[in-house]
Structures are given as C-alpha cells and as structure tokens.
Amino acid sequence: MGQNGIGASPRRKEDQRFLSGRGNYVADMQRPNMAHGVFLRSPHAHALVNAVEIAAASAAPGVIGILTGADLAAAGVGGLPCGWGITGTDGLPMKEPPHPALAQGKVRYVGDAVAFILAETAHEARDAAELIEVDYTPLPAAVDLESAIAPGAPQIFDDVPGNLCCDWSIGDAAATEAAFAKAHHVAKLKLVNNRLVGNPMEPRAAIAEYEGANGQYTLWTTSQFPHVVRMLMGAFVLNIPQHRLRVVAPDVGGGFGVKQFHYAEEAVVTFAAKRFGRGVKWVCERSEGFISDAHGRDHVTEAALALDASGKFIGMKVVTIGNIGGYISTFGPNIPTNLYAPLLAGVYMTPAIHCQVKVAFTNTVPVDAYRGAGRPEATFVVERLVDIAAMEMGMDKAEIRRLNMIPRSAFPYQTPVMMKYDSGDPLGCMDRALALADWEGFPARQAIAKQQGKLRGVGLSTYIEACGLAPSRIAGQLGARGGLYESATVRVHPTGHVTVLIGTHSHGQGHETTFAQIVAEKLGVAFEDIDIVYGDTDRVQFGMGTYGSRSLVVGGAALAKASDRVIAKGKKIAAHLLEASEMDIEFTEGRFTIAGTDRGKSFQEIALAAYVPHDYPLETVDPGLEEQAYHDPVNFSFPGGAHVAEVEIDPDTGQVTLVNYVGVDDVGTVINPMIVEGQLHGGVTQGIGQALLEHCVYDPATGQMLSGSFQDYCMPRADNLPSFAMQTHPVPSTDTPMGVKGCGEVGSIGAPAAIINAVVDALAPYKVRHLDMPATPARVWRAIHDKAMPMAAE
Ligand code: MCN
C-alpha cells in the first residue's frame, strides 16, 4: 500500500467543500432569467380528471404559464419509461400502462401531478396553483396491498385486470413441493415488510434552460445517474437528441435510491424551459417529497421453511405481493422480483426454493429501489424463518445456522435461485460476530435486566447480497433495457497531475477520495494530485450512475483498467526514452525502470514526454496520455456477513432500546476502511429505522397518507442508536479486478432481521412468535398485553 493508496484511510477530499459550506446544490443555484415552478398535485388517491380550469390562475400576478397533461399530450411528450421489463410465469410481459408526466384523464395517487405553474417567484406560483379548479370525480381507491389484487377491487388501469402488473416466479416448484412432502417440520410465517420513505437530507430539485440559438437544453437535477436521465428523458419523453441535452447532477445531498429514477418533474421543467423561454427552477418541499419521491419496500409475504429431523433446511416456499404503487417507476418491477427472490437462499444450502411474486398496482406513490432494494426484504424473510424454525425445533439459533451454512470451501456456490456466489465465509463472519457480541455472556446480561424489570433479547442475522449491478448480458436476460457497465477516463496532464472522468455519481459515498486512492495506488501519483469528475454529461463520456452498490465494483474496475492502460502506454514511451525493450520495463511506485537496473523515468517525466513528443516513438505511439475503459462485470458482487443486535424492552411502555449492535461484514478488499465503516454505520442506521421507527401509513379507505411529515414519520436520530462495533472480514471477490465487493447497502440488509429477532427473543416469555416492523412501543406493548392482537398470534 502506497501512502493514501488502497487500504489507507485519508480524510475525505470532498469534505473540504461540504464542511465549509461550499457545496454546489441545485436548490442553491441561481441562473439568469430564472422563473420558479410548482406542481399542483392530486388530493385524491383515485379520481377521474374531467377538466382543469386554469383561466383565473393564468391571470394571477407573476404567472408566466401553466402546463397540464393535455398540453404535454398535444406536444407529443411521451410517458415516463420503465428501465426494466419483467416477464411473468405465463411467459407474457408485465402490464405496462402509460405513466404521463402530468396526469391525463385520471389521477392514481395522492400527489400525482396534475398541473405545473410557472411564475416569477415560487410564492406567486403557489398562490396561482390555488386558483386552478380541477373537476375531479373521486373513485374508490385500491390501497391495501392484499385487497388491491382481490376480486372486486377498484381497477386502477382499465387494461390491467385485478391490478396485477405481473405474476412472476423463480425456482423449481416441483422439487420444492417434493421437499415439503418429506419434511420433518415446516416453519411458517406471514409478514409485512413495511413501506419506507427515503427522505435524503436534500429534497429533489431541478433547473432547466433552453438556448434557442443552438437548440441546446441543460438540466441540473438531483440525480444519482445523469447520463441515464439524459437517455430516458431525451430519447423517450421529450425527443431531444442526446448531443443537444446536457444533464448535470452536481453535489447531491444523499440519494439512498430515491434519486435513481427519471422523474416527471425533470421532464416537465425541461419542457417548460423551451415552451416559456425562461430558465425554470423547481425545488421540492419536504412534505411534497413524501408524496412524490418513490417509496421503498412494502411487501406482504407468506413463507415456509421445510426441515429434516436434524434441522437441515430442505426446501423454502415464498409467496410475496410486492407493491409498485400507482404507476411503474423507472425500476419498480425489478425490485420485488429479480433483486429479491434470487437472494432467498441466503447463506444456506437450501436445495429447493420456489418464490412467486405478485407485482401489484395500488393507489399509492410509486415504489422503487430504496437502499438495499429487495435484498433487505429477502434477508428478513430468511432470517425470521430460521429463528422461528430454531424455536420450534428447540435448536440453538446459532447452531441451526451453522448446520446449514455454505462452508467457505464450497464457494463458488450455485444456489437454486440463479445466483452463483463467487466467494465468501459466512461461518467466519458469524463466529466473529458472536464473539464480538459476547453471545455466550448474554444469559448473564439478561438476568441482570430481569432484576431491573426489563426484558432483554439478542438477535442474530446473517446475509449475503447481490450488488454491483450487473453483467449486462444477464441483466438483459432478466429484462433490463440498458447495459450495466461503467466507464472511466484517466486524463494525465503534462505535469503528471490526473483528472478522472467517471460515470458513477457520488452523493455521500466518498468517491472523490476512494477513486483517487485507486489511481494513487496504480500510478504512484500523489493523492492530492488526482481529481475525480462526475455528474455532468458534457464532461464525462458516459455512465450508468450509482445504485446497487456498484460504483466501486463496476466503476472502480473501469478506473483500474484505464489506469493499467496508462501504464501500458507509459511503458512504450519509457522503453523508447531508455533505449530498452518494452518487455524489460517495469512500473512500480510511480517509476518506469529497466528491470534489474536503477535506470528509469518518473511518471511525471513520461507524462511530459507524451505531450512534448520531441524524442518519442511517434511511428508506433500517439502523443498524449489519456486512456479510457468501459467495464462490464462478469458477475454480481456478493458481500455477506453476520449482525447481532441486543435490545432491552420496558414491559410497561413497550419501548425498545437498542443496547448493543455488532456486525462483521465481508466486503472483499477494502479500499478505505474509514469510508467503509461510515457506509456500514449509515446502512445499519437505516436498518434500525426500518425495524424500530419508520412506517409510511396510508388510510386504507381514502388512500390519504397518514404519515406525510416528520411529525408522523419517525426517522432515526442519534439518541436511537448505540455505539456500533463493525468489523470487516475480507474474503476477496474472485470476479472483480481488485477483489472488492460493494458495501453501500449491507448495513440496511443485515440490520432489520437482527433487531426483530432480538425483539422477539426478548418477548419470549409472552410467547410472541413474530412482530412486524416497525417494533414501535405501541406494537410491542400490545404484543405483551393483548394476546388477541394479530401480531402476537400465529
Ligand atoms: N468502498 C471501499 N471498499 C470496499 C467497498 C466500498 O472503500 N470494499 C468504498 C467505495 O469506494 C465508495 C463507498 O465505499 O467510496 C461505497 O461504495 P459502493 O459499495 O461501491 O457503493 P456506491 O458507491 O455504489 O454507493 C451506492 C450505495 C447505495 S446503493 C445507496 S442506496 C447508498 C449508499 O451507497 N446511498 C447513500 N451509501 C450512501 N451513503 C450516503 N452518504 N448517501 C447515500 O445516499
């Protein structure tokens, strides 16, 4: 490891500007001749839109113009495209009804955008919005997930019978039935995976401009993938040629998946910039974000695990209803299917698995990827079932896992549900986590808690996830409508300083630091002399952006490849200057040398020679030192690990206190231990939020969101968290260039099951078998005091 190379923990470069208030966020940007827009949103969950009367609003002070769905339709604006089409068990494509950027004829959730009002100020636009009269005919709404696909439910789209987008499945149904037929014991569970709102610190925002002179559009947007927005919006929605559309995602204050979609607001703002000849700015309010940012999770699942008499898992059956809301969001149908069911094997050798997923429309905000996206849901099913099986078979919770775990020696391991795990050490992670948590010492701690009138429980969760999305060939077979490679350019300047242009987007993950570490390690250039550029389609060649913990394993791999190409070219130049054979040139620690001698040239000397090619092999080598690489991964990346949570419950109030949390995670080779630790802390915190605090609640009768602000939707705060003990257990990936695995989501995947397992463990004296998330004081109290409540029963 060179100084600040791979494995070091230099301070984050980007924090210089963030901590000194010099970040460049869309909402703070001021552009010339800028007007301000607001969206008028539906107050109904489901209603016909008979007419939108804008005359009074158009005449209001400051109003520049108003757009409705009819205006967009008349201008030929396309619907928002879906980036991933899935195919049902019947071989038919999913139902894919249109998703207009402004509602046309019908609204399908509270928050569905009906009109856009542009005025000189945001206040004037807001006042004018109140003057718009929308003639709605309210319709019964399909809100509750199970009822939405039951016979007689209100129909959200005329041509989507039963509100079923797709009935999808994976695995061998016959083999699974056969396993269940010979089972010694079957552990069963029905659970709800609670709906979450992402709430990144910076709400979404967009600014668009159009230059009539050259037909050039620019959109600044809070996005995790500006090139994909350019592709989707330019090619499918607004019909703007790619070279005339610049999309910039500058500093973005967190995304967590929520900013990984092409949103209606981006298209409307860009359309409005040309239509009204003004710069157009829209900034989402926090409460508006609750009803317009895509949500996460929201499953209802029935699952069963078949075991033989020794406690070995012989089969698993899962039926899930996955909510995708009122329209298909960019990746909506992919999340409860491809990113969920193939992870149901977990770290276990279950030989037969079958999973059916009913992907359902409801009159709620569209649901899409949110940190973990499908994989926390899968882990929750598996790890809750395993705990229930242990309890029912009278086995120790660690032992039943140990008995069924894939041993390190069995990797690469082909699961029965598509995934081939390349490497891992589940047992190693679990043993270390148990030791770190002092698992053996728990009974003593529990006894002390009991003396103090508290219920104490401990919960274990293991996991493996698939991230680093993904080999394009496989993704294509699974329905992806684009590639999932990444690109990087390494531009070496004549002075030897380096600018990297990369297609991923950093919005909290520290890429400016970790990617500079990779280049520093590879090229021997000082960490301070390397800048990382991302987020601008005019500066960066191309890119698929950041999600699915792919930036390091796919983008970092492209960067390593481009760096290697710089070295390869440098060797040719060095060979010429040193009058040696290229084969004899070695490159180490920033110096090209003739092997076995001390004759050499520094990286900076070679860079200068490339740009001042007076003494240069011009016949065979072009001047300049800039290399580009695209990298398409050969497999997903499979981080894994084990987490242990310990809780104390006050039986009088139902209050759960998380008293200890440990995790041992295998994220392969670690580039920056400090950043990885921060990522783990952030992910675990979101997992704690899901397990104990967060729940997006809709009124099932009206479809109104009952938790549409921070007064009703509880985000985790510092005093909800213990001090975490997180360690890494690196088992290098065999499928990624540097042995790295993703780390961005693992905390949110491991945490919910560990915590609920601990809560249920603490409630063992009350014979509570399962508790749905979030384990709020009210739910826990009822589980203790009211055995008739469903969550306390079978
Ligand atoms: N890293 C490392 N060594 C490893 C793995 C990762 O040093 N073995 C470093 C990477 O170089 C990078 C960071 O850790 O700097 C995260 O890397 P990676 O796992 O590749 O994840 P991404 O950068 O692709 O980030 C996406 C992931 C996802 S999917 C969500 S959601 C998420 C997350 O990261 N959203 C975040 N972490 C977030 N962190 C913040 N602060 N804000 C968000 O919105």
Residues whose N, C-alpha, C, O or C-beta is under 5 A from the ligand:
A	BS01	MCN	G254 G255 F256 G257 R371 H507 G508 Q509 G510 H511 T514 T546 Y547 G548 S549 R550 S551 L552 V553 V667 G668 T669 V670 I671 N672 I675 V676 V740 K741 G742 C743 G744 E745
